[in-house]
Each structure stands twice: as structure tokens, then as C-alpha cells.
Amino acid sequence: MSGGKTSWQAFWRLSGSERGIVLESAAALAATWVGLRLAGFRRWGEVLAWASPVGDPTTKSGLEDELNRARKITRMAEAAARHHLFGFNCLEQSLVLWWLLRLRGLSAELRVGGWKEGERFEAHAWVELGGTVLSGGGAGHMHFVPFDGPLTKMETPIR
């Protein structure tokens, strides 16, 4: 019981903007869980992209400041996922983080990669900003080969 109390105490120690990010993340995680199941990855990604237009790509001059902002948002989004009533996979969490960063003018990139050993295939999703990995379980993403670049526009490539 003390774990729940400690979580709430930690939540109330956050700044108002940080609590807002946590609450926004929690709601977006639930919506993304439903959206992926009803609309699918491409369509739900298009909805999120439409709902969070981002400006010009990150410039090197402000990259460190943007990375610091992005890391703070990542910590809040990860806390929301950790303490949510439901469990979420890496794709759901990465889509939400990508959306949250775009809402705040940060041109993050959603990456999805795969890994195959024998007959076993696994996929993983993570978010990057300026080539720096923000989410996705630390160095765990390094075992996955990214599919044809970032999925930031949520478009199906025409071949």
C-alpha cells in the first residue's frame, strides 16, 4: 500500500507543468491503445501527426536545450506508463512520447525496427531526437535494425 501512497506523493511534488504532462500521457496512452486496435498503426499515427504538427527540424545550435526538454518529457511519459492501470507496449509508449514531443515543437522521430533469430522475429519501437535515443529501454533498441528510416509522417512508402 505504501508504494501507491509514495507514487501519489511523488506526483504531487512535481511542478504543475510536469503533472500536466503525466496526466496528458496517461490519457494519450489509453487513447492510443484503443486507437491502434480500432484504426490500426498507420491511421492512428496519421491522427496523432495531424493533431501535433511540428515546425522545422531540430537545429544543432539548440539541440542540447531541446534534448534536455525532451528528456524531461520522456521521464514524465515513462512514469505515466509505469503507474497506469494498464500495461502498454513499446509501440504505444513510443507513439505517445512522439506525439507529446511534437506538441511541444520538438521534431522527434518515431523508429521501428526488427530482429530475427532463427524462426523468431521481434519488433521494437523507440523515439529519437537529433539522433539521440529518448525511449525504448536504454540500449535495448540497438539489437533491432530500423525499418527504412523514421516513421514521422506515418505514410506507407510507395514502391
C-alpha positions as CSV (number, residue, x, y, z in Angstrom):
1,M,0.0,0.0,0.0
2,S,2.9,2.4,0.7
3,G,4.0,2.1,-2.9
4,G,0.8,3.7,-4.2
5,K,1.0,6.4,-1.5
6,T,4.6,7.1,-2.4
7,S,3.6,7.4,-6.1
8,W,0.9,9.9,-5.3
9,Q,3.3,11.9,-3.1
10,A,5.9,12.0,-5.9
11,F,3.1,13.1,-8.3
12,W,2.1,16.0,-6.1
13,R,5.8,17.0,-5.7
14,L,6.0,17.6,-9.5
15,S,5.5,21.1,-10.9
16,G,2.2,21.9,-12.4
17,S,3.5,21.5,-15.9
18,E,5.1,18.2,-15.1
19,R,1.8,16.9,-13.6
20,G,0.1,18.1,-16.8
21,I,2.5,16.0,-18.9
22,V,1.9,12.9,-16.7
23,L,-1.9,13.3,-17.0
24,E,-1.7,14.0,-20.7
25,S,0.5,10.9,-21.1
26,A,-1.9,8.7,-19.2
27,A,-4.9,9.8,-21.3
28,A,-2.9,9.5,-24.5
29,L,-1.8,6.0,-23.6
30,A,-5.3,4.8,-23.1
31,A,-6.5,6.6,-26.3
32,T,-3.5,5.1,-28.3
33,W,-4.3,1.6,-27.0
34,V,-7.9,2.0,-28.3
35,G,-6.8,3.8,-31.5
36,L,-4.3,1.2,-32.6
37,R,-6.9,-1.6,-32.2
38,L,-9.7,0.3,-33.9
39,A,-7.9,2.2,-36.6
40,G,-4.5,0.4,-36.9
41,F,-1.0,1.8,-36.8
42,R,-0.9,3.8,-40.0
43,R,-4.3,5.5,-39.4
44,W,-3.8,6.2,-35.7
45,G,-0.3,7.6,-36.5
46,E,-1.9,9.9,-39.0
47,V,-4.3,11.1,-36.4
48,L,-1.5,11.8,-34.0
49,A,0.6,13.5,-36.7
50,W,-2.4,15.7,-37.7
51,A,-3.1,16.6,-34.0
52,S,0.5,17.6,-33.5
53,P,2.1,19.5,-36.4
54,V,5.7,20.3,-35.8
55,G,7.8,23.0,-37.2
56,D,11.3,22.9,-38.8
57,P,13.7,20.0,-37.8
58,T,15.9,20.5,-34.8
59,T,18.9,22.7,-35.4
60,K,22.3,21.8,-34.0
61,S,22.5,25.2,-32.2
62,G,19.6,24.4,-29.9
63,L,19.9,20.7,-29.8
64,E,21.2,20.4,-26.2
65,D,18.4,22.5,-24.9
66,E,15.8,20.6,-26.9
67,L,17.3,17.3,-25.7
68,N,17.0,18.4,-22.1
69,R,13.3,19.4,-22.6
70,A,12.7,16.1,-24.4
71,R,14.4,14.0,-21.6
72,K,12.2,15.7,-19.0
73,I,9.0,15.0,-21.1
74,T,10.3,11.4,-21.6
75,R,10.6,10.9,-17.8
76,M,7.1,12.1,-17.2
77,A,5.7,9.9,-20.0
78,E,7.5,6.9,-18.8
79,A,6.3,7.5,-15.2
80,A,2.7,7.7,-16.5
81,A,3.1,4.4,-18.3
82,R,4.7,2.7,-15.3
83,H,2.0,3.8,-12.9
84,H,-1.0,3.4,-15.3
85,L,-3.8,1.0,-14.5
86,F,-3.0,-0.9,-17.8
87,G,0.3,-2.1,-19.3
88,F,1.5,-0.7,-22.6
89,N,3.9,-2.0,-25.1
90,C,6.8,-0.1,-26.6
91,L,4.8,1.0,-29.7
92,E,2.0,2.5,-27.7
93,Q,4.5,4.3,-25.4
94,S,6.7,5.5,-28.3
95,L,3.7,6.8,-30.2
96,V,2.6,8.8,-27.2
97,L,6.0,10.2,-26.5
98,W,6.5,11.1,-30.2
99,W,3.1,12.9,-30.1
100,L,3.9,14.7,-26.8
101,L,7.3,16.0,-28.1
102,R,5.7,17.2,-31.4
103,L,3.0,19.0,-29.4
104,R,5.8,21.0,-27.8
105,G,7.6,21.8,-31.1
106,L,10.3,19.2,-30.9
107,S,10.8,17.3,-34.1
108,A,11.2,13.8,-32.7
109,E,11.3,10.7,-34.9
110,L,9.5,7.5,-34.3
111,R,11.6,4.5,-35.1
112,V,10.5,0.9,-35.5
113,G,13.0,-1.9,-36.1
114,G,13.1,-5.7,-36.3
115,W,15.3,-8.5,-35.2
116,K,15.2,-12.1,-36.3
117,E,17.0,-15.1,-34.8
118,G,16.0,-18.4,-36.4
119,E,12.3,-18.5,-36.8
120,R,11.8,-15.9,-34.1
121,F,11.0,-12.3,-35.2
122,E,10.7,-9.4,-32.8
123,A,9.9,-5.7,-33.4
124,H,10.6,-2.7,-31.2
125,A,9.7,1.0,-31.3
126,W,11.6,3.9,-29.9
127,V,11.8,7.7,-30.2
128,E,14.8,9.8,-31.2
129,L,15.6,13.5,-31.3
130,G,18.6,14.7,-33.2
131,G,19.9,11.1,-33.5
132,T,19.7,10.6,-29.7
133,V,17.5,7.8,-28.4
134,L,15.0,9.1,-25.8
135,S,12.9,6.0,-25.2
136,G,12.9,2.3,-25.8
137,G,14.6,0.6,-22.9
138,G,18.1,2.1,-22.9
139,A,20.4,0.3,-25.3
140,G,17.9,-2.4,-25.9
141,H,16.9,-0.9,-29.2
142,M,20.5,-1.5,-30.6
143,H,19.7,-5.1,-31.3
144,F,16.9,-4.0,-33.7
145,V,17.5,-2.9,-37.3
146,P,15.4,0.2,-38.0
147,F,12.9,-0.1,-40.9
148,D,13.6,2.4,-43.8
149,G,14.2,5.4,-41.6
150,P,11.9,7.3,-39.2
151,L,8.1,6.9,-39.4
152,T,7.5,10.5,-38.7
153,K,4.9,11.1,-41.4
154,M,3.1,7.9,-40.8
155,E,2.9,7.3,-44.5
156,T,3.1,4.0,-46.3
157,P,6.0,4.2,-48.7
158,I,5.1,3.6,-52.4
159,R,7.5,1.3,-54.1
